[in-house]
């Protein structure tokens, strides 16, 4: 399982309750950390979301195919709800879980 960087966890711990701190410290993947943030109502800055989702915590990037034109040339951004995708070929935008 992917390990979440300690520096990211430390940044997220600022201003959290003891219970929330324990939950964040127990996370072993970025998906788990994002799910806890969403469930607990922890607001993440754009920089924190980028660090968690695309800043080197993933060992491999997801591969998406555009449902409109079947292009694999897809730009994506991870947020607490999933992946926001945009096809670089036709411009179509969609959400992936």
MOPAC internal coordinates of N, CA, C and O (Angstrom, degrees):
PM7 1SCF
backbone

  N    0.0000 0     0.00 0     0.00 0    0    0    0
  C    1.4391 1     0.00 0     0.00 0    1    0    0
  C    1.5309 1   109.15 1     0.00 0    2    1    0
  O    1.2310 1   120.59 1   -36.71 1    3    2    1
  N    1.3266 1   116.48 1   143.29 1    3    2    1
  C    1.4547 1   120.44 1  -178.98 1    5    3    2
  C    1.5231 1   110.49 1   -65.65 1    6    5    3
  O    1.2310 1   121.13 1   -37.12 1    7    6    5
  N    1.3068 1   115.45 1   142.88 1    7    6    5
  C    1.4671 1   120.69 1   177.72 1    9    7    6
  C    1.5227 1   109.02 1   -99.11 1   10    9    7
  O    1.2310 1   120.65 1   -46.35 1   11   10    9
  N    1.3231 1   116.36 1   133.65 1   11   10    9
  C    1.4561 1   121.31 1   177.47 1   13   11   10
  C    1.5198 1   108.13 1   -83.26 1   14   13   11
  O    1.2310 1   120.29 1   -46.89 1   15   14   13
  N    1.3012 1   117.05 1   133.11 1   15   14   13
  C    1.4555 1   121.92 1  -178.39 1   17   15   14
  C    1.5219 1   111.08 1   -58.52 1   18   17   15
  O    1.2310 1   120.74 1   -41.88 1   19   18   17
  N    1.3243 1   116.19 1   138.12 1   19   18   17
  C    1.4546 1   121.54 1   179.36 1   21   19   18
  C    1.5191 1   112.24 1   -61.18 1   22   21   19
  O    1.2310 1   119.92 1   143.16 1   23   22   21
  N    1.3345 1   117.75 1   -36.84 1   23   22   21
  C    1.4626 1   120.41 1  -179.24 1   25   23   22
  C    1.5318 1   111.47 1   -63.42 1   26   25   23
  O    1.2310 1   120.42 1   144.58 1   27   26   25
  N    1.3321 1   116.80 1   -35.42 1   27   26   25
  C    1.4587 1   120.68 1   177.70 1   29   27   26
  C    1.5247 1   109.45 1   -67.64 1   30   29   27
  O    1.2310 1   120.77 1   135.32 1   31   30   29
  N    1.3147 1   116.14 1   -44.68 1   31   30   29
  C    1.4662 1   119.83 1   178.75 1   33   31   30
  C    1.5166 1   110.98 1   -59.76 1   34   33   31
  O    1.2310 1   120.05 1   134.35 1   35   34   33
  N    1.3406 1   117.51 1   -45.65 1   35   34   33
  C    1.4620 1   121.27 1  -178.40 1   37   35   34
  C    1.5197 1   110.93 1   -59.05 1   38   37   35
  O    1.2310 1   120.44 1   138.14 1   39   38   37
  N    1.3253 1   116.76 1   -41.86 1   39   38   37
  C    1.4631 1   120.96 1   179.61 1   41   39   38
  C    1.5291 1   110.83 1   -63.39 1   42   41   39
  O    1.2310 1   120.45 1   141.18 1   43   42   41
  N    1.3146 1   116.74 1   -38.82 1   43   42   41
  C    1.4602 1   120.65 1  -178.48 1   45   43   42
  C    1.5276 1   112.91 1   -74.11 1   46   45   43
  O    1.2310 1   119.76 1   160.34 1   47   46   45
  N    1.3168 1   118.06 1   -19.66 1   47   46   45
  C    1.4614 1   121.97 1  -176.37 1   49   47   46
  C    1.5179 1   113.23 1   -75.39 1   50   49   47
  O    1.2310 1   120.20 1   161.29 1   51   50   49
  N    1.3089 1   117.23 1   -18.71 1   51   50   49
  C    1.4560 1   120.82 1  -177.94 1   53   51   50
  C    1.5253 1   110.97 1   -60.57 1   54   53   51
  O    1.2310 1   120.52 1   -57.32 1   55   54   53
  N    1.3266 1   116.61 1   122.68 1   55   54   53
  C    1.4600 1   121.87 1   175.24 1   57   55   54
  C    1.5211 1   115.57 1    80.35 1   58   57   55
  O    1.2310 1   119.54 1  -170.45 1   59   58   57
  N    1.3256 1   118.48 1     9.55 1   59   58   57
  C    1.4637 1   121.00 1  -179.47 1   61   59   58
  C    1.5253 1   110.58 1   -94.36 1   62   61   59
  O    1.2310 1   121.13 1   -23.11 1   63   62   61
  N    1.3228 1   115.45 1   156.89 1   63   62   61
  C    1.4577 1   120.52 1   174.89 1   65   63   62
  C    1.5241 1   109.32 1   -70.95 1   66   65   63
  O    1.2310 1   120.50 1   -15.22 1   67   66   65
  N    1.3241 1   116.64 1   164.78 1   67   66   65
  C    1.4689 1   120.59 1   179.04 1   69   67   66
  C    1.5259 1   111.36 1   -59.31 1   70   69   67
  O    1.2310 1   120.36 1   141.07 1   71   70   69
  N    1.3112 1   116.93 1   -38.93 1   71   70   69
  C    1.4718 1   121.04 1   179.20 1   73   71   70
  C    1.5331 1   110.91 1   -64.62 1   74   73   71
  O    1.2310 1   120.51 1   136.74 1   75   74   73
  N    1.3359 1   116.63 1   -43.26 1   75   74   73
  C    1.4588 1   120.33 1   178.76 1   77   75   74
  C    1.5332 1   110.88 1   -65.94 1   78   77   75
  O    1.2310 1   120.55 1   140.89 1   79   78   77
  N    1.3315 1   116.55 1   -39.11 1   79   78   77
  C    1.4612 1   121.24 1   178.08 1   81   79   78
  C    1.5272 1   109.85 1   -58.61 1   82   81   79
  O    1.2310 1   120.64 1   134.23 1   83   82   81
  N    1.3364 1   116.38 1   -45.77 1   83   82   81
  C    1.4672 1   120.80 1  -179.59 1   85   83   82
  C    1.5318 1   110.75 1   -60.94 1   86   85   83
  O    1.2310 1   120.02 1   139.69 1   87   86   85
  N    1.3358 1   117.57 1   -40.31 1   87   86   85
  C    1.4582 1   121.42 1  -179.96 1   89   87   86
  C    1.5324 1   111.24 1   -65.65 1   90   89   87
  O    1.2310 1   120.55 1   136.78 1   91   90   89
  N    1.3354 1   116.54 1   -43.22 1   91   90   89
  C    1.4642 1   120.33 1   179.82 1   93   91   90
  C    1.5251 1   110.71 1   -65.17 1   94   93   91
  O    1.2310 1   120.43 1   137.32 1   95   94   93
  N    1.3194 1   116.79 1   -42.68 1   95   94   93
  C    1.4650 1   120.74 1  -179.59 1   97   95   94
  C    1.5276 1   112.06 1   -63.58 1   98   97   95
  O    1.2310 1   120.28 1   152.14 1   99   98   97
  N    1.3304 1   117.06 1   -27.86 1   99   98   97
  C    1.4593 1   121.24 1  -178.61 1  101   99   98
  C    1.5335 1   113.50 1   -81.02 1  102  101   99
  O    1.2310 1   119.74 1   168.58 1  103  102  101
  N    1.3298 1   118.11 1   -11.42 1  103  102  101
  C    1.4698 1   121.65 1  -177.66 1  105  103  102
  C    1.5175 1   111.42 1   -64.03 1  106  105  103
  O    1.2310 1   121.33 1   -40.34 1  107  106  105
  N    1.3323 1   115.07 1   139.66 1  107  106  105
  C    1.4571 1   121.37 1   178.94 1  109  107  106
  C    1.5282 1   112.28 1  -118.40 1  110  109  107
  O    1.2310 1   119.90 1   171.83 1  111  110  109
  N    1.3358 1   117.80 1    -8.17 1  111  110  109
  C    1.4623 1   120.79 1   179.01 1  113  111  110
  C    1.5181 1   109.38 1  -141.52 1  114  113  111
  O    1.2310 1   121.38 1   -19.59 1  115  114  113
  N    1.3327 1   114.96 1   160.41 1  115  114  113
  C    1.4661 1   117.81 1   178.71 1  117  115  114
  C    1.5299 1   111.16 1   -68.31 1  118  117  115
  O    1.2310 1   119.86 1   148.37 1  119  118  117
  N    1.3279 1   117.87 1   -31.63 1  119  118  117
  C    1.4613 1   120.04 1   177.62 1  121  119  118
  C    1.5285 1   110.83 1   -63.03 1  122  121  119
  O    1.2310 1   121.23 1   137.89 1  123  122  121
  N    1.3267 1   115.25 1   -42.11 1  123  122  121
  C    1.4599 1   121.05 1   179.37 1  125  123  122
  C    1.5299 1   110.10 1   -63.87 1  126  125  123
  O    1.2310 1   120.40 1   137.76 1  127  126  125
  N    1.3207 1   116.83 1   -42.24 1  127  126  125
  C    1.4557 1   121.49 1   180.00 1  129  127  126
  C    1.5300 1   111.18 1   -65.02 1  130  129  127
  O    1.2310 1   120.01 1   136.78 1  131  130  129
  N    1.3257 1   117.58 1   -43.22 1  131  130  129
  C    1.4632 1   121.11 1   177.97 1  133  131  130
  C    1.5235 1   111.51 1   -64.44 1  134  133  131
  O    1.2310 1   120.31 1   140.30 1  135  134  133
  N    1.3256 1   117.02 1   -39.70 1  135  134  133
  C    1.4706 1   120.85 1   179.22 1  137  135  134
  C    1.5262 1   110.82 1   -63.69 1  138  137  135
  O    1.2310 1   120.46 1   138.29 1  139  138  137
  N    1.3234 1   116.73 1   -41.71 1  139  138  137
  C    1.4666 1   120.06 1   179.00 1  141  139  138
  C    1.5214 1   110.21 1   -66.50 1  142  141  139
  O    1.2310 1   120.06 1   137.53 1  143  142  141
  N    1.3253 1   117.50 1   -42.47 1  143  142  141
  C    1.4570 1   120.75 1   179.04 1  145  143  142
  C    1.5285 1   110.41 1   -59.24 1  146  145  143
  O    1.2310 1   120.45 1   136.43 1  147  146  145
  N    1.3151 1   116.74 1   -43.57 1  147  146  145
  C    1.4600 1   121.10 1   179.60 1  149  147  146
  C    1.5252 1   110.84 1   -65.51 1  150  149  147
  O    1.2310 1   120.04 1   132.13 1  151  150  149
  N    1.3252 1   117.53 1   -47.87 1  151  150  149
  C    1.4592 1   122.34 1  -177.94 1  153  151  150
  C    1.5325 1   111.81 1   -63.38 1  154  153  151
  O    1.2310 1   120.68 1   139.88 1  155  154  153
  N    1.3278 1   116.30 1   -40.12 1  155  154  153
  C    1.4633 1   121.61 1  -176.91 1  157  155  154
  C    1.5253 1   112.83 1   -84.67 1  158  157  155
  O    1.2310 1   120.03 1   175.00 1  159  158  157
  N    1.3219 1   117.55 1    -5.00 1  159  158  157
  C    1.4623 1   120.53 1  -179.30 1  161  159  158
  C    1.5184 1   112.60 1    71.83 1  162  161  159
  O    1.2310 1   120.53 1  -152.44 1  163  162  161
  N    1.3279 1   116.59 1    27.56 1  163  162  161
  C    1.4625 1   121.59 1   179.33 1  165  163  162
  C    1.5260 1   107.44 1   -81.67 1  166  165  163
  O    1.2310 1   121.12 1   -62.65 1  167  166  165
  N    1.3266 1   115.47 1   117.35 1  167  166  165
  C    1.4561 1   119.44 1   179.83 1  169  167  166
  C    1.5185 1   109.45 1   -81.18 1  170  169  167
  O    1.2310 1   121.09 1   -50.66 1  171  170  169
  N    1.3089 1   115.53 1   129.34 1  171  170  169
  C    1.4574 1   121.71 1  -179.95 1  173  171  170
  C    1.5190 1   109.26 1  -107.51 1  174  173  171
  O    1.2310 1   120.90 1   -39.30 1  175  174  173
  N    1.3176 1   115.89 1   140.70 1  175  174  173
  C    1.4578 1   119.73 1   175.08 1  177  175  174
  C    1.5208 1   108.59 1   -72.00 1  178  177  175
  O    1.2310 1   120.62 1   -15.60 1  179  178  177
  N    1.3287 1   116.42 1   164.40 1  179  178  177
  C    1.4616 1   120.12 1   176.64 1  181  179  178
  C    1.5254 1   110.32 1   -59.20 1  182  181  179
  O    1.2310 1   120.52 1   141.42 1  183  182  181
  N    1.3296 1   116.61 1   -38.58 1  183  182  181
  C    1.4587 1   120.75 1   179.68 1  185  183  182
  C    1.5290 1   111.35 1   -64.99 1  186  185  183
  O    1.2310 1   120.25 1   139.26 1  187  186  185
  N    1.3381 1   117.14 1   -40.74 1  187  186  185
  C    1.4625 1   120.61 1   178.55 1  189  187  186
  C    1.5180 1   110.53 1   -65.59 1  190  189  187
  O    1.2310 1   120.11 1   136.32 1  191  190  189
  N    1.3355 1   117.40 1   -43.68 1  191  190  189
  C    1.4730 1   120.35 1   177.99 1  193  191  190
  C    1.5234 1   110.48 1   -60.39 1  194  193  191
  O    1.2310 1   120.41 1   136.28 1  195  194  193
  N    1.3218 1   116.82 1   -43.72 1  195  194  193
  C    1.4660 1   120.58 1   179.66 1  197  195  194
  C    1.5191 1   110.98 1   -63.05 1  198  197  195
  O    1.2310 1   120.59 1   137.96 1  199  198  197
  N    1.3271 1   116.48 1   -42.04 1  199  198  197
  C    1.4614 1   121.01 1   179.68 1  201  199  198
  C    1.5167 1   110.71 1   -63.29 1  202  201  199
  O    1.2310 1   120.70 1   135.28 1  203  202  201
  N    1.3209 1   116.26 1   -44.72 1  203  202  201
  C    1.4626 1   121.18 1  -177.74 1  205  203  202
  C    1.5223 1   110.84 1   -68.35 1  206  205  203
  O    1.2310 1   120.62 1   134.82 1  207  206  205
  N    1.3314 1   116.43 1   -45.18 1  207  206  205
  C    1.4563 1   119.14 1  -171.44 1  209  207  206
  C    1.5190 1   114.89 1   -89.66 1  210  209  207
  O    1.2310 1   119.83 1   142.99 1  211  210  209
  N    1.2972 1   117.94 1   -37.01 1  211  210  209
  C    1.4582 1   118.06 1  -174.71 1  213  211  210
  C    1.5020 1   114.67 1  -131.18 1  214  213  211
  O    1.2310 1   119.95 1  -174.56 1  215  214  213
  N    1.2923 1   117.70 1     5.44 1  215  214  213
  C    1.4510 1   121.04 1  -174.65 1  217  215  214
  C    1.5047 1   114.06 1   -92.19 1  218  217  215
  O    1.2310 1   119.81 1  -144.03 1  219  218  217
  N    1.3022 1   117.96 1    35.97 1  219  218  217
  C    1.4479 1   119.64 1   174.95 1  221  219  218
  C    1.5155 1   114.36 1    97.52 1  222  221  219
  O    1.2310 1   119.72 1  -176.87 1  223  222  221
  N    1.3186 1   118.14 1     3.13 1  223  222  221
  C    1.4543 1   119.19 1   177.94 1  225  223  222
  C    1.5180 1   111.55 1   -80.94 1  226  225  223
  O    1.2310 1   120.32 1   156.17 1  227  226  225
  N    1.3089 1   117.00 1   -23.83 1  227  226  225
  C    1.4593 1   121.06 1   179.71 1  229  227  226
  C    1.5214 1   108.72 1   -89.74 1  230  229  227
  O    1.2310 1   120.74 1   -42.73 1  231  230  229
  N    1.3049 1   116.19 1   137.27 1  231  230  229
  C    1.4533 1   118.96 1   177.58 1  233  231  230
  C    1.5229 1   110.81 1   -82.63 1  234  233  231
  O    1.2310 1   119.83 1   159.16 1  235  234  233
  N    1.3213 1   117.93 1   -20.84 1  235  234  233
  C    1.4542 1   120.86 1   175.62 1  237  235  234
  C    1.5191 1   109.50 1  -146.56 1  238  237  235
  O    1.2310 1   120.94 1   -35.74 1  239  238  237
  N    1.3104 1   115.81 1   144.26 1  239  238  237
  C    1.4545 1   120.94 1  -179.96 1  241  239  238
  C    1.5280 1   109.32 1   -83.47 1  242  241  239
  O    1.2310 1   120.79 1   -35.36 1  243  242  241
  N    1.3357 1   116.09 1   144.64 1  243  242  241
  C    1.4590 1   118.14 1   177.37 1  245  243  242
  C    1.5243 1   110.78 1   -68.80 1  246  245  243
  O    1.2310 1   120.43 1   -29.17 1  247  246  245
  N    1.3019 1   116.78 1   150.83 1  247  246  245
  C    1.4632 1   122.31 1   177.79 1  249  247  246
  C    1.5267 1   108.10 1  -110.61 1  250  249  247
  O    1.2310 1   120.72 1   -59.55 1  251  250  249
  N    1.3189 1   116.23 1   120.45 1  251  250  249
  C    1.4566 1   120.96 1   179.22 1  253  251  250
  C    1.5140 1   110.05 1  -115.78 1  254  253  251
  O    1.2310 1   120.79 1   -29.28 1  255  254  253
  N    1.3156 1   116.09 1   150.72 1  255  254  253
  C    1.4506 1   123.19 1   175.61 1  257  255  254
  C    1.5167 1   107.86 1  -120.22 1  258  257  255
  O    1.2310 1   120.71 1   -46.39 1  259  258  257
  N    1.3085 1   116.25 1   133.61 1  259  258  257
  C    1.4629 1   121.28 1  -179.03 1  261  259  258
  C    1.5260 1   110.21 1   -62.64 1  262  261  259
  O    1.2310 1   119.98 1   -54.13 1  263  262  261
  N    1.3360 1   117.64 1   125.87 1  263  262  261
  C    1.4699 1   120.04 1   178.91 1  265  263  262
  C    1.5264 1   113.31 1   -71.41 1  266  265  263
  O    1.2310 1   119.97 1   165.77 1  267  266  265
  N    1.3387 1   117.66 1   -14.23 1  267  266  265
  C    1.4600 1   121.01 1  -178.78 1  269  267  266
  C    1.5317 1   112.40 1   -90.56 1  270  269  267
  O    1.2310 1   120.58 1   135.38 1  271  270  269
  N    1.3627 1   116.49 1   -44.62 1  271  270  269
  C    1.4674 1   118.24 1  -174.24 1  273  271  270
  C    1.5347 1   113.61 1  -122.62 1  274  273  271
  O    1.2310 1   119.94 1  -178.31 1  275  274  273
  N    1.3247 1   117.71 1     1.69 1  275  274  273
  C    1.4631 1   124.13 1   179.34 1  277  275  274
  C    1.5316 1   114.61 1    65.99 1  278  277  275
  O    1.2310 1   119.97 1  -163.99 1  279  278  277
  N    1.3258 1   117.66 1    16.01 1  279  278  277
  C    1.4649 1   120.30 1   177.02 1  281  279  278
  C    1.5274 1   109.48 1   -74.46 1  282  281  279
  O    1.2310 1   120.86 1   -35.03 1  283  282  281
  N    1.3153 1   115.95 1   144.97 1  283  282  281
  C    1.4578 1   121.07 1   174.86 1  285  283  282
  C    1.5210 1   111.72 1   -96.38 1  286  285  283
  O    1.2310 1   120.48 1  -175.00 1  287  286  285
  N    1.3259 1   116.69 1     5.00 1  287  286  285
  C    1.4590 1   122.78 1  -179.55 1  289  287  286
  C    1.5293 1   108.51 1   -88.06 1  290  289  287
  O    1.2310 1   121.15 1  -101.48 1  291  290  289
  N    1.3334 1   115.41 1    78.52 1  291  290  289
  C    1.4613 1   121.87 1  -171.33 1  293  291  290
  C    1.5194 1   110.56 1  -119.57 1  294  293  291
  O    1.2310 1   121.43 1   -49.28 1  295  294  293
  N    1.3178 1   114.86 1   130.72 1  295  294  293
  C    1.4651 1   121.99 1   173.48 1  297  295  294
  C    1.5296 1   106.43 1   -95.58 1  298  297  295
  O    1.2310 1   120.44 1   -42.93 1  299  298  297
  N    1.3330 1   116.77 1   137.07 1  299  298  297
  C    1.4632 1   119.50 1  -178.61 1  301  299  298
  C    1.5117 1   110.98 1  -139.24 1  302  301  299
  O    1.2310 1   121.39 1   -23.62 1  303  302  301
  N    1.3263 1   114.94 1   156.38 1  303  302  301
  C    1.4573 1   121.98 1   176.04 1  305  303  302
  C    1.5159 1   107.62 1  -139.86 1  306  305  303
  O    1.2310 1   120.98 1   -49.51 1  307  306  305
  N    1.3098 1   115.72 1   130.49 1  307  306  305
  C    1.4642 1   121.80 1  -179.15 1  309  307  306
  C    1.5178 1   109.57 1   -85.08 1  310  309  307
  O    1.2310 1   120.17 1   -45.00 1  311  310  309
  N    1.3371 1   117.28 1   135.00 1  311  310  309
  C    1.4539 1   121.44 1   169.43 1  313  311  310
  C    1.5230 1   108.09 1  -135.66 1  314  313  311
  O    1.2310 1   120.13 1     4.30 1  315  314  313
  N    1.3192 1   117.36 1  -175.70 1  315  314  313
  C    1.4623 1   119.94 1  -174.51 1  317  315  314
  C    1.5211 1   113.13 1   -65.83 1  318  317  315
  O    1.2310 1   119.73 1   163.36 1  319  318  317
  N    1.3195 1   118.12 1   -16.64 1  319  318  317
  C    1.4671 1   121.51 1  -179.10 1  321  319  318
  C    1.5198 1   113.64 1   -96.65 1  322  321  319
  O    1.2310 1   119.93 1   169.88 1  323  322  321
  N    1.3191 1   117.73 1   -10.12 1  323  322  321
  C    1.4604 1   120.77 1  -178.91 1  325  323  322
  C    1.5128 1   110.37 1   142.38 1  326  325  323
  O    1.2310 1   120.49 1    37.34 1  327  326  325
  N    1.3294 1   116.67 1  -142.66 1  327  326  325
  C    1.4586 1   122.29 1  -179.18 1  329  327  326
  C    1.5259 1   109.12 1  -114.22 1  330  329  327
  O    1.2310 1   120.82 1   -54.97 1  331  330  329
  N    1.3291 1   116.03 1   125.03 1  331  330  329
  C    1.4585 1   121.60 1   173.39 1  333  331  330
  C    1.5128 1   106.07 1   -91.36 1  334  333  331
  O    1.2310 1   120.28 1   -62.38 1  335  334  333
  N    1.3383 1   117.06 1   117.62 1  335  334  333
  C    1.4592 1   121.98 1  -173.48 1  337  335  334
  C    1.5224 1   111.54 1  -113.23 1  338  337  335
  O    1.2310 1   121.56 1   -31.91 1  339  338  337
  N    1.3290 1   114.62 1   148.09 1  339  338  337
  C    1.4571 1   121.28 1   174.82 1  341  339  338
  C    1.5232 1   108.48 1  -140.55 1  342  341  339
  O    1.2310 1   120.91 1   -52.62 1  343  342  341
  N    1.3110 1   115.86 1   127.38 1  343  342  341
  C    1.4620 1   121.24 1   178.25 1  345  343  342
  C    1.5237 1   108.77 1   -76.61 1  346  345  343
  O    1.2310 1   121.03 1   -54.16 1  347  346  345
  N    1.3271 1   115.63 1   125.84 1  347  346  345
  C    1.4625 1   120.18 1   178.60 1  349  347  346
  C    1.5289 1   111.19 1   -76.51 1  350  349  347
  O    1.2310 1   120.53 1   163.95 1  351  350  349
  N    1.3344 1   116.58 1   -16.05 1  351  350  349
  C    1.4663 1   121.00 1  -179.11 1  353  351  350
  C    1.5288 1   111.54 1   -83.25 1  354  353  351
  O    1.2310 1   120.38 1   127.82 1  355  354  353
  N    1.3563 1   116.88 1   -52.18 1  355  354  353
  C    1.4719 1   119.10 1  -175.11 1  357  355  354
  C    1.5289 1   113.90 1  -112.77 1  358  357  355
  O    1.2310 1   119.96 1   170.63 1  359  358  357
  N    1.3391 1   117.69 1    -9.37 1  359  358  357
  C    1.4654 1   120.81 1   178.28 1  361  359  358
  C    1.5107 1   115.13 1    86.60 1  362  361  359
  O    1.2310 1   119.73 1  -179.13 1  363  362  361
  N    1.3182 1   118.11 1     0.87 1  363  362  361
  C    1.4655 1   121.04 1  -179.03 1  365  363  362
  C    1.5360 1   109.98 1   -65.80 1  366  365  363
  O    1.2310 1   120.21 1   -40.56 1  367  366  365
  N    1.3389 1   117.21 1   139.44 1  367  366  365
  C    1.4620 1   122.29 1   179.19 1  369  367  366
  C    1.5272 1   109.55 1  -118.84 1  370  369  367
  O    1.2310 1   120.63 1   -38.15 1  371  370  369
  N    1.3386 1   116.39 1   141.85 1  371  370  369
  C    1.4583 1   121.86 1   178.16 1  373  371  370
  C    1.5080 1   110.07 1  -156.64 1  374  373  371
  O    1.2310 1   120.92 1   -10.39 1  375  374  373
  N    1.3418 1   115.84 1   169.61 1  375  374  373
  C    1.4447 1   122.31 1  -179.36 1  377  375  374
  C    1.5265 1   109.19 1  -112.99 1  378  377  375
  O    1.2310 1   120.39 1   -43.88 1  379  378  377
  N    1.3394 1   116.86 1   136.12 1  379  378  377
  C    1.4638 1   123.17 1   175.85 1  381  379  378
  C    1.5176 1   108.33 1  -116.31 1  382  381  379
  O    1.2310 1   120.47 1   -33.85 1  383  382  381
  N    1.3343 1   116.70 1   146.15 1  383  382  381
  C    1.4678 1   120.06 1   176.25 1  385  383  382
  C    1.5016 1   111.51 1   -79.01 1  386  385  383
  O    1.2310 1   120.10 1   180.00 1  387  386  385

